[in-house]
Amino acid sequence: MSQAVGINFKKSSIDALIAGFLALILFGPIVGVLLDGYKFDFEFDRVAWIVAIVAVGRFAVSSFFQTEKGVAMAFRYANNNEGATVLAPNHKSKMVWIIPLVIAVGLLIPFVASKYVLTVVILGLIYVLLGLGLNIVVGLAGLLDLGFVGFYAIGAYGLALGYENLGLGFWSMLPIAAILAAVAGAILGFPVLRMHGDYLAIVTLGFGEIIRLVLTNWASFTHGPNGISAPLPTLFGLEFKRRSRDGETFHEFFNLPYDSAYKYMFIYIVLFAVVWAVLFIKHRLVKMPIGRAWEALREDEIACRSLGLNHVLVKLSAFMLGASTGGLAGVFFATYQGFINPSSFTFFESALILAIVVLGGMGSTLGVVIAAFFLTVLPEMLREFAEYRVLMFGILMVVMMIWKPRGIVRVTRTGFAPRKGAVK
Amino acid sequence: MTVLMEFKEVDVHYGPIQALKKVSLTVNEGEIVTLIGANGAGKSTLLMSIFGQPRISSGEIIYRGEDISQKSAHYVASHGLAQSPEGRRIFPGMSVEENLLMGTIPIGMDHAEEDMQRMFELFPRLLERRNQRASTMSGGEQQMLAIARALMSRPKLLLLDEPSLGLAPIIVKQIFQILKDVASTGMTIFLVEQNANHALKLANRGYVMVNGEIRMTGTGEELLVNPEVREAYLGGH
């Protein structure tokens, strides 16, 4: 980088002109022409504003990348496509301090936050679970799964249908739904063992759609598009309703005035505990031989098999563990919504979960947690911009993939400390 | 000498094309056996058929008295046969130590520490690069890693597929020196190579493969001075 650093305004101006012209072509017809009944009006000032903003922005960006800092930054972005970095063996993670803090804050939330904020955070945590599940399949094992929403649906419908047909409540369905989803994961996993990349993506996409179509069309069992209600969790048999037909309710037992926020508080606390449990399990798994096997399978399947790795078991375990986490998330979603129908389990959900994993950083647990909150809580907070949500989503993805192709948090590996008696 | 592995009249087909024609060869315990041949002769096919990829269409592959020709790849790999595959195929995103740990899959982690020290003595370069990602190493170092990874499973028979592939002559020399050291520990080695000169100098016995058939066999020295072999594989002088 020995080139002369100094802003060449001519170059910046040309860049700005080109960008402005492109913006004119792109936004001119879309923004500038407004239909009004059978006639249309031209809105020149709106177009002019957009073009001006784009041109000025391009000028600023172009100038910035000619400064010393900008050149260094461009160089970094051009060369950050490397894989994981290896940390020093004695690296102490800052997480030791952060985790207790996050737990403390997390436990405070239900008592200080409003009911609305609480529901948003619950939704965020549900997507954390989904992200963690898909992270095993996509991030660690490298199996591109576009039908993850299928397992989510199995969990949610498991709770609703289990309650309706078998009288099973939240607590019994939580493990059963996880097992059901894992079995579904195995059923999906078997036929796709030989597939990679694009082909696998298409088959899993089909799987997700099949689940949704079955839920929609098997009306006698699933109630089809009309949906079905799901039970609330209970605390040692105490219900969180205003009135209970059988037995006492939570607020009567504790002599509290009825508040519909109680049920969300309870769901939140259970969900919070489950998320931490899943986080802990995932964290351990990655460091165990099975986690290493998943990553090795992602990197080179042939080498894995030549080393005596049973790729069938490894792939199936990834599918099943990922799916069971998705199933757990489904149970929480159903009990939180109180009512589910197939329209909650469209391909868009799968894409969103995949976006969480890609945005967070493939294989990175922390990144997935951050991205899950980012992509679920932010749209809720920015309700005013609801119309532009998908647009912002798209822009965000493009920007992220250019500047941080490895996601928010890049995977790091901890090095091994030299052992006693090691040859030096 | 006890026979460790034996090919008995093995045929392999890729669809209508016959890749191996009635191939028979033996590898005795403690020996270095090499298989040389030109591109496309079927050398790698033969090596891969040990792991059932592809399955042989007739014949038998006997390993320690058992026909392994219909077993799954991971079964074979976890019974004392380790291979360093063609093109190295290390795990690029993993550190050197993690790559080595992957080699312990068949036998578990019990001896991992001890074996890793052994590997670092054998390949001091790997010790230097212990915590480095494998993809950031040079080709020769990656090849060393591939061999070390194979040795981590404490194999009875080490299968090597073209360890000299794409390496500078001086590095090839180093690799073959290391193989000699490995062999001196009593390891049985079956080496598939195009670099006939190096391979035959190292090996006790050699087989020459042409178009899926074993054309010639003999001790390393015999083949090295054989005019036909010299003509075809050693540049004719």
Interface residues (C-beta under 8 A of the other chain):
Chain A: E82 G83 A84 T85 V86 A88 P89 P289 R292 A293 E295 A296 E299 D300 I302 A303 C304 R305 S306 L307 G308 L309 N310 H311 R413 G415 F416 P418 R419 G421 A422 V423 K424
Chain B: F51 Q53 S72 A73 H74 V76 A77 S78 A82 Q83 P85 R89 I90 F91 P92 G93 M94 S95 E97 E98 L101 M102 G103 I105 P106 M109 E113 Q117 F120 E121 P124 L127 R130 N131 Q132 R133 S135 R149 A150 S153
